[in-house]
Amino acid sequence: MIRQTPQRVAINFTSSTRVHQPGWLSGAIHFVIIALAFQAESGEVWPYALLAMSAVSFFAWVANYRRYRHIQDLPTSKVASAAQGYVELVGRTELLPGEPIVSKLSRSRCCWYSYQIEEKGSNDKWGIVDSGSSVEHFLLVDDTGQCVISPDGAEVLTHDDKSWEESDRRYTEWLLLPKSVIYAIGEFSTTAGTAVTAGDERADVGALLAQWKANQKELHGRFDLDRDGKVSMKEWELARLQARREVRARQTDVQSRSVEGVHILRKPRDGRLFLLANELPGKIGSRYRFWSWVHLVIFLGAGNAGLIML
């Protein structure tokens, strides 16, 4: 749906899945290679371009097939009976008690968000000027219990996203919304022990804000949204909210490692896939299988063609 006003174009996307993961998994870098080859305006570069595409597709084939096998081979566990270690869970998303997570750009209530701000340059090309993702914890809930999700470092697949343009800037957000289906693969652990005190929130927030103020370049990069060189009162209030969220995320992390019987899913320490998605595993696995076959064909076809042209 597209709505136009004199100063703003708002575009909402709700049907296509957006990927918060390396773009080369779906072959996006191939378009860059082809564009560079066309710009060279010489037939001599094409064998090397084809070989470069073949090399990219080899690694993309391996990466997609690896993800497909992870999804296919892991049985779905229930939170209450999941083994310690690498597991697959399916449930619904819920917010933790306390202040809700609100996305940075559209101020939408969510469990996770990622954002990107682009600016159009003099050459009419878009360049990224700011981006980031939330790290606050949220819950995966099934019919046996609940598990804290620590999304830091996750690959995220979501079909909930928003994009709009204002003047020479384009804003995009990807969201995981509350009470949605959540599919997760990661390292599962259950903590035991005595509860700990998280510390004084107000003092921790003040210390974090002081740390940000000490680095003015970083402060303006994160919170000077209108890029006027100043952090306005409204922008400073956003900084205070973000500081409070980050402090609470840290406190939740401390508590989750010390309160008896708390389940948590996080990025595996051995580098294995950490995936979050608001789709069921069958559909996700089919997508990775499709791209693994596509890249296998490109790997063989572009590689052979490049060698023949040399």
N, C-alpha and C positions, 0 to 999 in steps of 0.2 A: 504494500500500500504506500502511495507517495502523496504527500501533502506539501503544497508550496505556499509560502508567504513571501512578501517582498524581500525579506532579509534572511530567510531560513528555508532550507529544504530538509524535511525529515523523512527518513526512509526506515521502515521497520521490516526486518526479516524474521520470520517465525517458522519457516518450513525446512530450510536447508541446514544440514549439520555443519557447524563450524569446528575447526580443529585447533586446539591449543597445544600444538606439538610441532616438531620439525617439518617445515613445508616440503622438503624434498621427499618425504614419504609418499606424497601423492604426485610427485613429478614436477612441482612448481619451478624448480631450478632449470628444467629443460627449456622453458620459455626464455629464460635469461640467456642460455647458451645459443639458442636459435637467433635471438635478437642480436647478440654480439656478432654472430656469423654473418647475418644480413648486413650489419653496419660495416663490416670489413670490406664488402663489395669485391671480394676476390674468391674465386672457386677453390683456391689452394687451402683455405681454412676449413672447408667443409669436412674433409676426412678427420681432422683433429676434433672438430665439433661433434661429429658422430661418435668418435671414440670417447670423448668426454661424457656424452650422454649415456653411452654404454657403461662407463665406469660408475656414474651416478646411479643408474638403474640397477647395477649389480648390488650396491650397498642398500638401495631402497628395497630391492627384492628380498634380501636377507632380513632387513628390519621388519618389513611387513609380514613375512612368513613367520618370523619369530613371535610377533604379536599374535598372529593367528593361532599358532601352536599353544601359546600361553592360555588363550581363551578356550581353545578346544580341550586341552588336556587337564585343566584344573576343574575339579568338581566344585559345585556351589556348596558353600558351608552355611550353617546357621550361626548367628552370633554366639548363642549360649553354648554351642558344642564345637566351635571352631578350634582347630589345633593351633598351637603356637607356631608361628612361622608364616610362610607364604600361602595366602588363601585368596579365594574369590567369594565376595559377598554380594547379595542383592537385597535391596530394601527400599525405603523411602527417606528422603532428606528431611531433617528437622533442625531448627536452630537450638543452640544451647541456651539455658536460662541467662537472663541479663540483657544488656543492650544489644539490639539486633544489628546484624551486618547490613550496611547500606552501601551500594555501589558508588564509586567515586564520581562518575559523570552524571548519570540519570537519577541518582539518589533512590534507586530501586531496592526494596527489601529483598535480600537474597542470602544464600548459604555460601556462595563463592562468586567472585567476579574477576574478570580480566578486562583491561581497557587499553585503548590505543588512540593517541591523538596525532593526526597527520596535518601537515601544512603544505599548501601548494606554493611551489617556488616560481621564480621568474620564467622557468622553462615549461611551466604548466604541469610539472610532475609532482606527485605527492611524496613527501618525506616525513618519516616518523620523528616527532619532537618529544613525545613522552609516551610511556607505556608501563604497565605493571599488573600485578595480580595480588589478590588478597591471600593472606596466610592464616586467617582466623579459623579456628576449629568449628566444626559442625557435627551433627549426628547422622549416622545411618541406623535406621530402626527397622527390624523385621519382627515376626510374630513371636520371637523368643527373647529378644532383648535389644540393647542398643550399643553402638560402637562409636567412639569419637574418631572423626576423620581429621587428620592433619594434612591439608592439601599442599603443603609446601613441596615443590619439586614434582608434582603430578602432571601427567599428560591428561588433558581434559577434552572430552568430546561433548558438545552441547548443541542443541538446536534452538536454544533461547538466546537471541542476540538482538542488539539494537544498533543502528547506525544513522547518523544525521550530519548535515553540513551547516556550518554557520560562517558566513563570509568566506575567507580563504582557508578554513580549517574543517577537517572531517573527524568526527568522533565515533568510536566504535566500542561497544561493550559486549562481552560474552558472560552469561550468567548460569548458575545452577540455582534454581528456585526452590523454596521450601515446599514440602509435601509432594515432591516429584519422585519418579523412579530414579534410583541411583544404583549403578553397577560399579563395583570397585575391586581392583586387584592390588594387593600390597602386602606389607609385612604386618602381621597381626600379633599383638601381645596383650597379655592381661597382667596388670600391675597388682601388687599386694604390698601391704605395709601399713604404716600409720599415717594419718593425715598430716599435712604440713600447712604452715601459714604462708599465704602468698605474698604478704607484705602490704604496706600502706599504698593503696592505689593512687591517691592524690599525689603523694611524694614521688612515686614512680613516674607518673604522667609528667609532673613538673621537671623531673630530671631528664626525661626523654625530650621534652620541648626545648629545654636549655641546650641539650646536645645538638638538636636541629638548628637552633638559632646561632650556634657557634660556627656552623657551616652554612653561610648565607647562600652560596651557590646551589647547594643541594636543596635548601629550604625553598628557594625560588623555583628551582626545577620541578619540585614536587607539588607546590601549592600556589604558585603564581599562575593561575589558570588563564587569565586574560593577557598575560605576558606584557604588563605595563611597567614592570620593574619594581613593583611594590606588592607586598602581601597585605591585602585589605582586611578589614575586620571580618568580613564574611569568609575570606580564604583562611584567615587565622583560626576561625571557629572550626573549619573543616580540618585544619591541622590538629586542633585539640581533640576532635572526635577520633581522628586516625590514631593519635597517640594513645588515647584511652583504649581503642580496640587492640592495638599492638601490645599494650601492657596486659590487658586481660587475656590475650592469646598466650602470652608467656606464662601468666599465672595458671591458666588452664593446663598448659603443658606440664608445669611443675606439679600441679595437683594430680594430673592424670597418671604421673609416674609414682605417686605416693599413696593415693587413696585405694583402699582394698577393693578389688573386684572391678576396676575400670578397664574396659577394653579399648584399645586404640589401634588404628590402622594408619601407617605412615609409609614413607618412601623406604624401600628395602636398602639395607646397608651394603648389600653385595651388587648393587647396580641393576637388578632385575626390573622389569616393567612395573611402573606404578601408574595405574590408569583409573580415572574416574569418568563416568559417562551417565547421561540421563536417557539411556537406551538399554534394551535387553541384550544379553551377550550374543544371541544368535545373529542379530542384525549387524552388530559390530564385527563379529568374526567373519561374516560374509564380505564386509567391506574390505577388511585386511586381506582376505583370500583373493578378492578381485584385483586389488592393487599389486599383490605379489605376482599374479599371472601377467598383468600388464607390464610390469617392470622386467619380468623374465623375457617376454617377447622383445621389448626394447633393447635389453642387454644383448641378446643374441642377434637381433636384426641390425641394430645400429653398429654393433661391434664388427659384424661381418662386412657390412657396407663400407665402413671406414677403412678396414684393412684392404678391401678390394680397390678402393679409390687411391690408396697411397702408392 
